[in-house]
Amino acid sequence: MAGPVRQPINLKSLEKYIDENVPEIRTPLQIKQFGFGQSNPTYQLIDASSNKYVMRKKPPGTLISKTAHKVDREYRIIHALEKTDVPVPKTYCLCMDDNVVGSAFYIMEFLDGRIIEEPHMPEVSREERKEMWHDAVRTLAKLHRVDPKSIGMESYGRPTGFYDRQIATFNTLNEAQGQVKDVETGKAVGLVPYSEEFVGFFKNKELQPRDRATFVHGDFKIDNLVYHKTEPRVIGILDWEMSTIGHPLSDLACLLEPYTITARTTEQRRNSREEFRPSNLLPGLPTRDQCIDWYTEVSGYDLRSEIPWGSAFAMFRNCIIFQGIAARFATRQASSTEAFKVGQEMEPCAEIARGLVEEARGFVGPKKSKL
């Protein structure tokens, strides 16, 4: 929900820009700020006709990362996909002039629908739950079957070597983050357990999935979708900050993570949900195999033989993310109790990842973590 503005902007300057460049929006404006979108501050604009819009902007000031917060890339992919059957909000403008509101921003349509925060969708009926998951998978498959060149987006990312680049990036992060020492105890965060085994496995060209190049969202999950208010269908995909051209396997592995993790641990873990346990699946939730079948039907890409590798890599990626949070806690850049708890997920996640690597090598049956 949108609420009070926590990061003020120059509203008069924004209204002047809109008057001169966006005739669809009538000033004066009311402005609120959403609670989500912490990476890129996200605002709700209400115009003189009571129409609602969304503005996403770069954070103000000097940014640590040169690759994050690229709102122009978000705008570019959303705007391009308007010409396809992939559900995205309509875009109205992109402004790269920092003088207007302090940093670059874009404005898009406000989608008045439902954002479901929990992947098991506890507040809907079993019939609706099944169809909502079906449409989530269908929507992802629609995205992956778009040829970037067909909408002038072939330069949005490199056409080959997606997983090789990912492996190199995460290996570098693993080594750097592992060396970070706690400011109080002096203890190093340490490498992700089984790092050498993981990297050796993922680098093995004979085991890697065949290289592919489609649009990838980068964080395709139920809570990044907007559903119609009353119908079980997706009306928009949100949060395109990590999108690029890459391997479609990465997005499907991300979406199926609650199934993957829950089936391979007996303990409550980050991103696991008891509702996804195969022996006691919540009524209405499709099986993991059903999701893969749905994806194959729409995308035309049969990834059954490659999903074990993709799931193992997704879990290795999660290990690096947890390690990064542990490193930020060690330096007290993130000092909350929650940050400490999330950082502690690195080792249990590595155990799950190791089991997935074994499965991908041809072991029979899921390997349950002892943690």
Backbone torsions as a table, in degrees:
resi	resn	phi	psi	omega
1	MET	NA	147.2	176.8
2	ALA	-84.5	141.3	-178.5
3	GLY	-141.9	-154.0	-178.4
4	PRO	-59.3	150.0	179.6
5	VAL	-76.9	121.6	179.3
6	ARG	-94.8	-26.4	179.5
7	GLN	-122.9	90.4	-172.5
8	PRO	-61.5	151.0	174.5
9	ILE	-129.8	167.0	178.6
10	ASN	-80.4	96.3	-174.2
11	LEU	-66.7	-39.2	179.5
12	LYS	-62.0	-40.3	178.8
13	SER	-65.8	-40.8	177.9
14	LEU	-63.7	-43.3	-180.0
15	GLU	-63.0	-38.8	177.8
16	LYS	-63.2	-43.8	178.9
17	TYR	-61.5	-44.3	-178.4
18	ILE	-64.9	-42.6	178.1
19	ASP	-57.2	-35.8	-175.7
20	GLU	-88.3	-19.9	-170.6
21	ASN	-129.2	-17.6	-174.6
22	VAL	-130.4	83.4	-175.0
23	PRO	-65.3	-20.0	-179.1
24	GLU	-69.0	-23.6	-176.4
25	ILE	-103.5	126.5	-176.4
26	ARG	-102.0	124.6	176.8
27	THR	-87.0	161.3	7.1
28	PRO	-77.2	165.8	-175.9
29	LEU	-113.3	149.2	162.5
30	GLN	-103.4	149.7	-177.0
31	ILE	-135.3	137.6	173.7
32	LYS	-132.4	170.8	178.9
33	GLN	-127.1	137.0	178.3
34	PHE	-79.4	153.8	177.1
35	GLY	-77.1	-27.0	177.5
36	PHE	-87.1	177.8	179.3
37	GLY	75.5	37.1	-177.6
38	GLN	-63.4	-30.5	-179.2
39	SER	-64.2	-48.4	174.3
40	ASN	-119.4	112.4	-178.3
41	PRO	-50.4	134.2	-171.6
42	THR	-126.0	127.0	-173.4
43	TYR	-121.9	152.3	170.3
44	GLN	-102.5	128.0	176.7
45	LEU	-107.7	134.0	176.7
46	ILE	-120.4	119.4	-173.9
47	ASP	-90.0	-176.0	-174.9
48	ALA	-65.6	-18.3	177.5
49	SER	-97.3	10.9	-178.5
50	SER	68.0	15.3	173.5
51	ASN	-78.2	144.5	-176.5
52	LYS	-108.1	143.4	178.7
53	TYR	-138.6	168.1	178.1
54	VAL	-122.7	134.0	175.3
55	MET	-117.1	128.4	175.2
56	ARG	-114.3	131.9	-178.6
57	LYS	-133.9	158.1	172.3
58	LYS	-66.2	150.0	172.3
59	PRO	-62.7	151.7	178.1
60	PRO	-74.3	163.4	172.8
61	GLY	83.6	-171.4	-179.6
62	THR	-77.5	130.3	-177.1
63	LEU	-99.3	139.5	180.0
64	ILE	-68.7	-47.3	-177.0
65	SER	-90.5	134.6	177.1
66	LYS	-85.7	-13.1	-175.8
67	THR	-105.3	-22.2	-179.7
68	ALA	-83.0	169.2	172.5
69	HIS	66.2	24.1	-178.5
70	LYS	-83.9	84.1	-178.2
71	VAL	-65.8	-24.3	177.8
72	ASP	-66.5	-33.7	175.9
73	ARG	-69.7	-40.7	176.4
74	GLU	-57.3	-49.5	180.0
75	TYR	-58.9	-44.5	-175.2
76	ARG	-60.4	-45.5	-177.5
77	ILE	-72.4	-40.8	179.2
78	ILE	-63.8	-45.8	-179.2
79	HIS	-61.4	-42.7	-179.6
80	ALA	-65.5	-39.0	-177.2
81	LEU	-74.2	-10.0	174.7
82	GLU	-59.4	-24.0	-177.8
83	LYS	-84.8	1.8	-175.0
84	THR	-117.6	-175.3	176.9
85	ASP	-91.4	10.3	175.6
86	VAL	-80.3	125.3	-176.8
87	PRO	-73.8	114.8	177.5
88	VAL	-138.6	157.2	176.2
89	PRO	-68.7	151.7	173.3
90	LYS	-70.7	137.0	177.4
91	THR	-99.3	151.0	-177.7
92	TYR	-117.4	-35.7	-179.4
93	CYS	-166.5	156.8	170.3
94	LEU	-127.1	126.5	179.1
95	CYS	-120.4	118.3	-179.7
96	MET	-99.3	5.5	-179.5
97	ASP	-85.5	110.3	-178.7
98	ASP	-63.3	-17.8	-175.2
99	ASN	-75.4	-13.6	-175.9
100	VAL	-77.2	-58.2	179.7
101	VAL	-128.1	15.6	176.0
102	GLY	101.4	-17.9	177.6
103	SER	-165.7	169.2	-178.6
104	ALA	-62.2	149.6	179.3
105	PHE	-154.0	163.8	169.0
106	TYR	-138.2	158.9	179.9
107	ILE	-121.1	135.8	179.3
108	MET	-137.0	171.4	177.3
109	GLU	-61.9	144.1	170.7
110	PHE	-88.4	121.8	179.9
111	LEU	-91.6	111.1	-177.3
112	ASP	-86.3	85.1	-177.2
113	GLY	-145.3	-155.3	-178.0
114	ARG	-109.3	132.1	169.0
115	ILE	-107.8	117.8	-177.0
116	ILE	-95.5	113.3	-173.6
117	GLU	-79.5	-31.4	-178.4
118	GLU	-101.1	130.5	-174.8
119	PRO	-65.5	-20.6	177.8
120	HIS	-86.3	-1.6	171.6
121	MET	51.4	63.4	-172.5
122	PRO	-65.4	-20.4	-172.3
123	GLU	-96.1	7.2	179.8
124	VAL	-116.4	166.3	-179.9
125	SER	-73.2	163.0	180.0
126	ARG	-61.7	-37.3	-179.7
127	GLU	-66.3	-44.6	179.8
128	GLU	-67.8	-38.1	179.9
129	ARG	-57.3	-45.4	-179.0
130	LYS	-63.7	-44.4	-177.4
131	GLU	-72.4	-31.0	177.7
132	MET	-68.5	-39.6	174.0
133	TRP	-66.4	-40.3	178.8
134	HIS	-58.1	-44.9	-177.7
135	ASP	-72.9	-28.2	173.8
136	ALA	-61.9	-46.5	179.1
137	VAL	-65.9	-42.4	179.1
138	ARG	-60.6	-42.0	-179.6
139	THR	-63.9	-42.4	178.0
140	LEU	-62.7	-43.1	179.7
141	ALA	-63.3	-37.4	176.8
142	LYS	-61.3	-43.4	178.1
143	LEU	-59.7	-44.8	-174.9
144	HIS	-72.6	-19.2	179.4
145	ARG	-91.1	-1.3	174.9
146	VAL	-75.5	125.6	175.1
147	ASP	-80.0	116.1	-178.1
148	PRO	-52.2	-37.2	-178.3
149	LYS	-64.9	-31.0	-176.3
150	SER	-66.5	-19.0	178.1
151	ILE	-121.5	23.9	174.4
152	GLY	70.4	29.6	-174.7
153	MET	-119.5	23.6	-177.9
154	GLU	-65.9	-18.6	179.5
155	SER	-91.3	7.2	-175.6
156	TYR	-71.9	-18.7	178.7
157	GLY	-169.0	171.9	179.9
158	ARG	-76.2	141.0	-175.0
159	PRO	-79.9	-10.1	-178.6
160	THR	-138.8	163.1	169.7
161	GLY	74.5	25.0	-177.6
162	PHE	-57.6	-53.0	-176.0
163	TYR	-70.1	-32.1	176.3
164	ASP	-61.0	-42.6	178.3
165	ARG	-66.3	-40.7	179.0
166	GLN	-61.7	-44.2	179.9
167	ILE	-60.2	-46.3	-179.4
168	ALA	-62.4	-42.9	-179.2
169	THR	-63.1	-48.9	-176.1
170	PHE	-70.8	-30.7	176.5
171	ASN	-65.8	-42.5	177.1
172	THR	-63.5	-44.2	178.3
173	LEU	-61.9	-42.2	-179.6
174	ASN	-56.5	-47.1	-178.3
175	GLU	-67.8	-41.9	-177.9
176	ALA	-69.2	-47.3	-177.3
177	GLN	-68.2	-32.9	-179.6
178	GLY	-65.0	-24.5	-178.6
179	GLN	-83.9	-11.2	-178.1
180	VAL	-67.0	133.3	-177.7
181	LYS	-108.4	144.6	178.0
182	ASP	-64.0	133.5	-175.3
183	VAL	-67.1	-20.5	-179.8
184	GLU	-99.9	-45.5	-174.7
185	THR	-94.0	-20.6	-176.6
186	GLY	78.0	0.8	-179.2
187	LYS	-78.2	133.8	179.0
188	ALA	-75.2	147.8	177.3
189	VAL	-59.6	-41.3	178.1
190	GLY	88.6	156.8	176.9
191	LEU	-67.4	156.1	171.3
192	VAL	-60.1	131.6	177.6
193	PRO	-53.8	144.5	178.8
194	TYR	66.4	21.5	-175.5
195	SER	-54.8	-46.0	-177.6
196	GLU	-63.0	-42.0	178.5
197	GLU	-63.1	-44.5	-179.1
198	PHE	-61.9	-51.3	-175.9
199	VAL	-63.6	-40.4	177.6
200	GLY	-61.3	-40.5	178.9
201	PHE	-66.9	-50.0	-174.9
202	PHE	-68.8	-27.7	179.5
203	LYS	-78.8	-14.5	-177.4
204	ASN	-67.3	108.7	-175.3
205	LYS	-62.3	-28.7	-178.9
206	GLU	-71.2	-20.6	-178.3
207	LEU	-101.6	-18.0	-177.9
208	GLN	-66.0	149.7	173.1
209	PRO	-66.9	156.2	179.1
210	ARG	-61.1	136.6	-177.5
211	ASP	-61.6	134.4	177.4
212	ARG	-137.9	162.1	-179.3
213	ALA	-140.5	103.8	173.5
214	THR	-132.8	173.3	167.4
215	PHE	-63.0	138.1	168.8
216	VAL	-125.5	139.8	-178.5
217	HIS	-75.7	-41.6	177.6
218	GLY	98.1	-19.6	178.1
219	ASP	-155.0	51.7	-173.1
220	PHE	-80.5	102.2	-178.9
221	LYS	-137.1	164.4	-179.0
222	ILE	-56.2	-38.9	-176.3
223	ASP	-78.7	1.2	171.9
224	ASN	-104.7	16.8	177.3
225	LEU	-115.2	149.0	171.8
226	VAL	-111.1	124.2	178.5
227	TYR	-99.5	151.8	173.7
228	HIS	-54.6	148.9	-176.3
229	LYS	-60.4	-36.3	-175.0
230	THR	-125.2	-12.7	-177.3
231	GLU	-108.6	149.0	-177.4
232	PRO	-83.2	54.0	-178.2
233	ARG	-135.1	150.2	180.0
234	VAL	-79.5	130.6	176.6
235	ILE	-110.3	-5.0	177.6
236	GLY	-173.2	149.6	173.7
237	ILE	-108.9	132.8	-178.3
238	LEU	-110.5	169.7	170.4
239	ASP	60.2	72.8	-177.4
240	TRP	-94.8	15.8	-171.8
241	GLU	-59.0	-33.7	-176.9
242	MET	-99.9	11.2	-177.2
243	SER	-69.3	151.9	179.0
244	THR	-166.1	-168.5	166.9
245	ILE	-99.9	127.2	-176.0
246	GLY	-165.1	-154.9	-176.0
247	HIS	-92.2	125.8	-177.5
248	PRO	-61.7	-23.7	180.0
249	LEU	-56.4	-33.2	-176.3
250	SER	-64.8	-39.4	179.8
251	ASP	-69.9	-42.8	-178.9
252	LEU	-66.2	-39.2	177.9
253	ALA	-61.6	-36.7	178.1
254	CYS	-65.6	-47.1	-178.9
255	LEU	-62.5	-37.0	-175.7
256	LEU	-87.5	6.5	-175.0
257	GLU	-55.4	-41.4	178.9
258	PRO	-58.5	-36.0	176.3
259	TYR	-67.7	-47.1	-174.0
260	THR	-61.6	-48.3	-174.9
261	ILE	-73.0	-46.1	-174.8
262	THR	-60.2	-37.6	-177.8
263	ALA	-71.8	-11.5	-171.9
264	ARG	-121.4	18.8	173.7
265	THR	-149.3	146.0	177.6
266	THR	-95.0	-5.7	-179.5
267	GLU	-107.7	158.2	173.6
268	GLN	-70.3	121.5	-178.3
269	ARG	-123.3	163.3	174.9
270	ARG	-57.9	129.6	178.4
271	ASN	74.4	5.2	171.8
272	SER	-96.1	151.9	178.2
273	ARG	-141.4	130.2	-180.0
274	GLU	-60.0	-26.7	-179.8
275	GLU	-63.7	-17.3	-179.2
276	PHE	-99.9	5.5	179.3
277	ARG	-67.5	126.0	-174.2
278	PRO	-54.8	-33.9	-177.7
279	SER	-78.2	-11.2	-177.2
280	ASN	-147.1	48.8	-175.6
281	LEU	-63.4	134.4	178.6
282	LEU	-59.7	131.0	179.9
283	PRO	-52.5	131.5	-178.6
284	GLY	100.0	-27.8	176.0
285	LEU	-70.6	131.8	175.2
286	PRO	-71.0	161.7	172.4
287	THR	-75.3	163.0	177.1
288	ARG	-60.2	-42.0	179.4
289	ASP	-64.0	-35.9	177.8
290	GLN	-63.5	-41.0	177.5
291	CYS	-60.4	-43.1	179.7
292	ILE	-65.1	-39.1	176.8
293	ASP	-63.0	-45.5	178.6
294	TRP	-59.1	-43.7	-179.6
295	TYR	-61.5	-44.8	-178.5
296	THR	-62.5	-40.9	-178.7
297	GLU	-58.9	-40.5	-175.1
298	VAL	-88.8	-40.7	-175.3
299	SER	-81.0	-27.5	-174.1
300	GLY	79.5	5.1	-178.5
301	TYR	-108.3	110.7	179.0
302	ASP	-89.3	103.4	-173.5
303	LEU	-106.1	17.4	-175.3
304	ARG	-56.5	-37.9	-178.4
305	SER	-78.0	-14.2	-175.5
306	GLU	-107.1	-16.5	-177.0
307	ILE	-62.3	-32.1	176.3
308	PRO	-60.6	-42.7	178.3
309	TRP	-64.7	-45.5	-178.7
310	GLY	-62.9	-38.7	178.8
311	SER	-67.4	-39.1	178.2
312	ALA	-64.0	-42.6	-179.7
313	PHE	-66.9	-39.2	178.5
314	ALA	-59.7	-37.1	-180.0
315	MET	-72.9	-36.6	174.0
316	PHE	-60.9	-42.7	176.3
317	ARG	-58.3	-43.5	177.5
318	ASN	-60.6	-38.5	177.1
319	CYS	-56.9	-43.7	-179.2
320	ILE	-66.1	-38.7	178.0
321	ILE	-63.6	-45.7	178.2
322	PHE	-63.3	-39.3	177.7
323	GLN	-61.8	-40.0	178.9
324	GLY	-63.0	-39.1	177.2
325	ILE	-67.5	-38.7	176.2
326	ALA	-62.2	-38.5	179.5
327	ALA	-66.9	-39.4	178.5
328	ARG	-68.3	-34.3	175.5
329	PHE	-67.9	-39.3	-178.5
330	ALA	-59.4	-35.8	178.9
331	THR	-92.1	-1.5	-178.8
332	ARG	65.5	21.3	168.4
333	GLN	-67.5	-30.5	170.5
334	ALA	-123.2	111.6	-169.2
335	SER	-112.5	3.1	-175.8
336	SER	-76.0	159.5	175.1
337	THR	-60.3	-36.7	-179.8
338	GLU	-63.6	-40.9	178.4
339	ALA	-61.3	-41.0	178.0
340	PHE	-61.6	-45.7	-179.2
341	LYS	-62.7	-43.0	-179.6
342	VAL	-65.3	-41.0	177.8
343	GLY	-60.2	-31.1	179.7
344	GLN	-71.6	-8.8	179.3
345	GLU	-75.2	-10.6	-175.7
346	MET	-56.6	-49.7	-175.1
347	GLU	-69.4	-46.3	175.4
348	PRO	-59.8	-37.3	178.3
349	CYS	-64.1	-38.6	178.3
350	ALA	-64.1	-35.8	176.8
351	GLU	-64.0	-42.7	177.9
352	ILE	-65.1	-43.1	179.5
353	ALA	-60.8	-38.8	-179.7
354	ARG	-64.8	-40.6	176.3
355	GLY	-62.5	-38.4	178.6
356	LEU	-67.8	-36.5	175.8
357	VAL	-62.5	-42.1	178.1
358	GLU	-62.4	-42.0	177.3
359	GLU	-61.7	-43.5	-180.0
360	ALA	-64.4	-25.8	176.6
361	ARG	-78.6	-6.8	177.1
362	GLY	115.5	6.0	176.1
363	PHE	-67.5	149.7	-176.7
364	VAL	-93.2	129.6	173.7
365	GLY	81.8	148.4	179.8
366	PRO	-65.9	143.1	178.7
367	LYS	-97.7	113.6	-178.0
368	LYS	-80.1	135.7	175.5
369	SER	-69.4	146.8	175.6
370	LYS	-86.5	-6.2	-176.7
371	LEU	-96.9	NA	NA
